Amino acid sequence: MGVGTIGLFSTLGAVFFAANSFGMNFMDSLFIAAALSISSTAIIVKILEDAGKIKKESSILVLGILIVEDVIAVILISTLQSIALVGTVSIEGIIVVVIVAVGLIVGTFTIGIRVIPPLIDKVAATEHKEILLLSILGVCFGYSLLANIVGLSVAIGAFLAGVLVAESKSSEVSKILSSPIKDMFVAIFFVSVGALMDISQLEDYIFIALALI
């Protein structure tokens, strides 16, 4: 957790200083720094999987750092929204986000880990692969929806769901069954990210974009 926090805020500070040096005002520098300080969990996981390094100890450390970044990102977003809307930081809002995030994570590793894995194993024991696949997707979508409802990133919910499924005795079967679905959603993710680009603005910022890349 310390590594993720230090890494994120080090990047945040460096980008903020660089943006400020280019003549941007405080708020613009802060928003750009926040945007460039957060790593994409989905992209990094895909890279590690393609490289065959997803199960290495170093990769597990990286995934842990990414989850910490996702939690901090939610806090940053709520803080920036507060500043943009009312011009001040809502301490109460930040405290609520932190409490909810900690509550969801603690609840997962105390209650969820005793309930979900045994249920997955019971479904797997029926030897109905379709029902097992639907159960896995149900856990994944359910946790992602829960995280979204409480104001956290859906990536955090999906990660926690993956942890619960991985704790079941049927984790290998679950991984094989869900692999085609995973590849489909990865493709949808990259298409959706590309669709967010405003092509009409590309000409004005092409050199800045190339420099940042």
N, C-alpha and C positions, 0 to 999 in steps of 0.2 A: 504493500500500500504506500509506503514511504517513497519507494522508487517511482511509482506512477505519479504521485503528487509532485515530487521534486522535478521530474521530467516535464510534466505539463506546465508547471508555473515557470520553469526555466525558459521553455519555448515561448510561453505567453509574454514574458518580460522582454525577450530578445526581439520578437516580432513587433511588440508595442514600441520599443525604442527605435527600431528600424523605420516603422511607419511614421513615427513622430519626427524622425530625422528628415523624411521626405516632405515635411511641411503639413502633414495631416493634423487635424485638431485632435483633442483628447478622446472624444467619443468615437470618431472614425477609426483612430488607432486602436482603441480598445475592442471595437467590434471586429476589425480585421485580425487582431491578435487572437481573439477567442475563436474565430472561424478556422484559423490555420494551426491552432495548437492541438486540436482534437484529431486523433487518428481514426480512420474508418475501420471498425472491427470486422465488418463483413469482407472488406477488400484484403485485409491482412490475413484473416483466416483462410481465404481462398488461395492466397499466395503460398502460405505454409503448407496447405494440403497439396497443391500442385507440385511443390518441391519435395513432398514426402517427409516433411519435418514436423508435422502437427503433433506427434506423440513425444517429441524430444522434451527433455526437462527445460531447456531454454525457451521452447515454444509455450510451454505451460506458464512460465514466468511472464512471457509477453502477453498471453491471454489475460492473466491476472491484472497486469498493468492496464490493459485496454478496458477491462471492466471498471477499474478505479477511475479511468479517464471518463468513461460514460457517466458514472455517478457525478463526478465533478462537473461534467459538461451540462448536466441538468441544472445544477446549482448556478453555473455561469449564465445559462440561458434565462433562468428565472430572475437573476440579478440584473442582466442587461434589459430584459423586458420591463422590469420595474423602473430602471433608470430612463428608458425611452418613453414610458408612459407618464410617469409622475415626476421624473427628474431626481428622485432619491432612491436609495437602496432600502428595500423592505427586509429588515432583519427577521421579522416574524415569518415571512415567506420562505426565507432561506432555511430557518430552523425547522419549519414544517417539512421541507423537501428532504433534509438530512434525516429527520426522524423517520419519515416514510421509507426512505431507502434502506436505512439500517433495519427497520422493522420487517421489511419484505425479505431481506437477506437472512436475518436471524430466523424468521419464521420458516424459511425454506430449509435451513439446515437443522432445525429442531423438530418441526412438525411435518413439513412436506417430505423430508427424506425418510420418514417412518410410514408414510401413507402411499405416496406415488409409486416407488419401486416395487413394493409387494403387489400393488394393483396391476402394474405392467406385467409382472411375472405370472399372475393369475390369468390374464388375458392370453399371454404367450402359451400357457399350458393347454389352452383349448385347441391350439394348432390351427387357428383360423388367421392366416396372415393378413387378410384384408381388415379384420377387426383390430388386430394388433397395430397395423399402420394407422388406422383411424384414431386409435387410442393415443399413439405417439403424437400425431398431429394435433389432437385435442389438447394434450398437455402443453405442447409448444404454443399453439394459438391462445389457449386459455391464460397461460402465464404472461404472454406478450400483451394480451388485452388487459390483464390485471395491472401490469406495470404501467401501461398507457393511461389507465383510468386514474391511478394514484399520482400521475404526473411524471413518471420516470420514462427512460428510453425503452422502446420495445426490444432493443438489443439486450438490455439487462434481463428482461423477462425471458427471452429466448435462450440466453446463456444459462439462467437458473433452471429452466425446463430441461436443457441438455444435461446439466449436472444430475438432475433427478433420474432421468432415463438411463444415464450412464451408470448409476448406482444399482440398477436392477441386474439380475442374473441373465437377462435376455438382451443385454446391451448390444452384443455383437450382431444378433439377428435384427434388432431394431435399426442398427446402423445400415445394414445391407438393404433392408426394406425401404428406408427413408432416403437412401442415396439419390435415386432418380428425382425425387421431389425436391431435394436440396439443390441439385443442379439446375432445376427449372426455376426455383426462386432466386438463385444467384443471378441467372440470366435476366430475370425480371427486375432485380435490384439495379443492375448496371444500366439497363434500358431506361428505367425510371429516373436515374441520376442524370443520364444524358438528356432526357426529355425536359429536365428542369432548366437547361441552358437557354438563355435568351440570345438567339443567333443575331438579332438586330444590334446587340451591344458588342458583338465580337470585334468589329472593326475598330471601335474606340479603345478597346483594352487589350488588343492582341499582343502588343509588345510587353505590357506589364505582365500578362499571363505567361508569355514565353520566358520572361525573366524569372518569375516565381517558380516555374517548372524546372 
